Amino acid sequence: MTATPLAGTMGAHVRARTVVSLMAGRGAYRLAYQIGNLTLIALWGTATFNGYAAALGICGWFTYIGVAVEKTALKLLPRSRSLVPRLVRLCLVLAIVPVLADLLALAVAGLPRPGARLTLYLVATAWSTSTGLMMVLAALHRLAGRPERDRRVFVTLAIAILASVAATWTLRLPPVGQLALMSASALALVVGLVRALPAGWRRAPAPSRPGPIARSVLRSTIMLGAYDLCGAFSVTAVYAALTIVKLGGQTSQLYLAALASSAASGGLIYLLRVAQPRVSRRQLGVGAAGGRRQARRILVVSAAGGLALAVALGAWAASGHASRSPGLVALSAVTAAEIVLFTIVAYATFLIENTNARALRITSGSAVAGVALTVVLSGPLTATFGAAGAMGTLGLATAGQGVVMSVMLSVRYGRSSRVGARTRKYRRAVASAFATVPYYREWWSETGLGAPTNIEVAERRREDLVPLRLSGQAVAAPDADYGLRALRRLGLASKVRPADRHDPRRGLPVTARVGAVAHDPLLGYLAVFGMCGRWHVAVPDFHAREVPGGVAFTALRSRPFRLVDVQFPAPVGLDDCPEHRTPVLVAGGLATAGAVVTEPLAQVPERGA
C-alpha cells in the first residue's frame, strides 16, 4: 500500500460509531491505569507507592514529546500530498529518538544497579516515552484510514497493565519491576504498530534537502507542545502553592478535583485529536480566517465566564464565610467552572493552532501567559480558599489565557474579514472604475457594466486605465510582484517558487511543481499550484469571476492604473477547492459542479455615473 492513495482519506468525516469505539479504547486504558494504581497502593503501602508515583510524576513530562509530535502529524499530514512519507518519517524520528536515548541510558547506567533510584526513574521514562510514541503511531494509523488499530492497541495495553499488576501482586515485585513490565508491553505494541504502517510510509526515500522540511516539523512540534506543557506546569504550580501555604493536607481533595477535571479534559482533547485532520484541511489557506473568527466568538464567552468566576470568588471572600477548608459543594462548584472554562479555551486554541504556522506564536504565547497568571494567583487564592482556591486559580488563569489569546489575535490579524468582503471590494472597484477611469466609462456604456476587457487590449491602452485625478502624470510600470505576498500568505505550498512561472495567456498545465506560480507581466502573480494539486487564486489581492469564455480578474489593492475584469484569451475556468474552500483555476470553460457563483453585475451601484 502506498502513501499517495491514502492522502485522500486524511481529513475525511469520522463516523459517530467510530468515535465511540475509539473513546471506548482510550477509556479502557485510563480505567485500567487507575485500577492498577489503587491495587498497587494496597499491595505496597503508602510509603513505597509514593516513590513509584514520584517517578511517574517526574518522568511523565516526557509524554508531552509524543503529544506534541502527534499534534504536528495530525496538522501537517492532511495538508500534504507528495510530502506525506517524508513527514511521517520525520515525526517518527522525533518520537523514537527519546525512547532509544532512554533505553541506551538504561542499558549503560540502570541495568548494572537494578535497585537504584536512577534505574527506577529511567524505567519510568521508558514508560512515558513509549506511550507517547504509541500515541503518535495510533494517530498515523487513523490518518491511514485504520482507526480500529488505535482502539485495539489501547485495549491491549489496558489488558497488559492489569496483567502486570497481577504479576506484581503474585511475585511481590518492587516498583521498578512493575514499571519494567508495563514498559516492555508498550514497546512490544509499538513494534507491532510500526510494522503495520503503510509500506510507502516506512520505505520512503530520504529527501535530497531535508533541512527546510525538518526545521518546519521541529518548529511546529515545539510550538504545538508548548500549550500542553504549560498546562501541566500550571497544575504542578497549584500543588506547590497548596504546600507553601501549609495546606498540604488538602492535597487529596485537590487530587480528586483535578482527577475529575482531567477525565473531562482528556475526553475532550482526544475528540479534538480525532477531528483535527479534517479541521486542519478545512482551515488551510483562506479558511483560516473562518477558524479565527469562530475562536474569537468563543473566547468572548470564556472571558465572560472568567469574570463571573472572579466576581463569585470575590463575593465569597467579602462575605466573611470563606474558609481555608471548603466543603465538597464549594469545591465541586469551582471545579465545574474550571472544567467549563478549560473546555472553551481549549477548543478556541485548537481552532487557532490549525490555521497557519504564525498562529502558533499566539497559542504558545498565551499559554506562557496562563502559567504566569497561575503563579501570581495561586498564592492568595489557595491561602484564602484552600483546594477550592487552587481550582479557582486554574479557572481564572485559563480565562486570562483566553483574553491574552484574543488580544494577540487582534494585534496580529485585526478584524477577520468574511469571504463576502472580497465581493464588496470588487463592487467598489467596479463602481470607482466607472466613475473615475475614462476607458471603463466608455467601454461599459457601450457593452454594459462589468463587461470583461481582453488582457491584450488592457495592455495596449494602459494609459487610459489611469483615474482622472492622476491624468497627465507619467504612467508607472506594472507592479510585477503584485499578488506574490498573497500567495505566500495562503500557505498552500511549503515554498512559493516565483522562478517557476507559467503564462496564463497560454493556459495552465494540469500538473506542476508544488509552489509554481501563474504570472502575467501586467497583472502580476495570479495563482499558485498548491499541495492539493490545484491552481489557487491569489486572494485577497485578486477577485476572480467566471465570464463567457474564461475568467476575469480584478486587482483589489490600489495601483497606479485600474485593472478591473481583465480576461485572458486562454480557456480557463473557475472552481472551488473542496479541501481549502478557496477559488481555483481549472482548464476548460465555465465550471460546473461546485463552481463559485458570483452575484449579477447589475447589482453593482453606479456611483458617480
Secondary structure as UniProt FT lines:
FT   HELIX           5..8
FT   TURN            9..11
FT   HELIX           16..44
FT   HELIX           46..59
FT   HELIX           60..62
FT   HELIX           63..76
FT   HELIX           77..79
FT   TURN            82..83
FT   HELIX           84..105
FT   HELIX           106..110
FT   TURN            111..112
FT   TURN            114..115
FT   HELIX           117..143
FT   TURN            144..145
FT   HELIX           148..171
FT   HELIX           175..195
FT   HELIX           199..202
FT   HELIX           210..244
FT   TURN            245..246
FT   HELIX           248..250
FT   HELIX           251..282
FT   TURN            285..286
FT   HELIX           287..318
FT   TURN            319..320
FT   HELIX           328..353
FT   TURN            354..355
FT   TURN            357..358
FT   HELIX           359..385
FT   HELIX           387..413
FT   HELIX           420..436
FT   HELIX           438..447
FT   TURN            449..450
FT   STRAND          453..454
FT   HELIX           455..460
FT   HELIX           462..465
FT   HELIX           468..470
FT   TURN            471..472
FT   TURN            480..483
FT   HELIX           484..490
FT   TURN            498..499
FT   STRAND          501..502
FT   HELIX           504..506
FT   TURN            514..515
FT   STRAND          517..520
FT   TURN            521..523
FT   STRAND          524..529
FT   TURN            531..532
FT   STRAND          535..537
FT   TURN            539..541
FT   STRAND          542..547
FT   TURN            548..549
FT   STRAND          550..555
FT   STRAND          566..567
FT   STRAND          572..576
FT   TURN            578..580
FT   STRAND          583..587
FT   TURN            593..594
FT   HELIX           601..603
FT   TURN            607..608
//
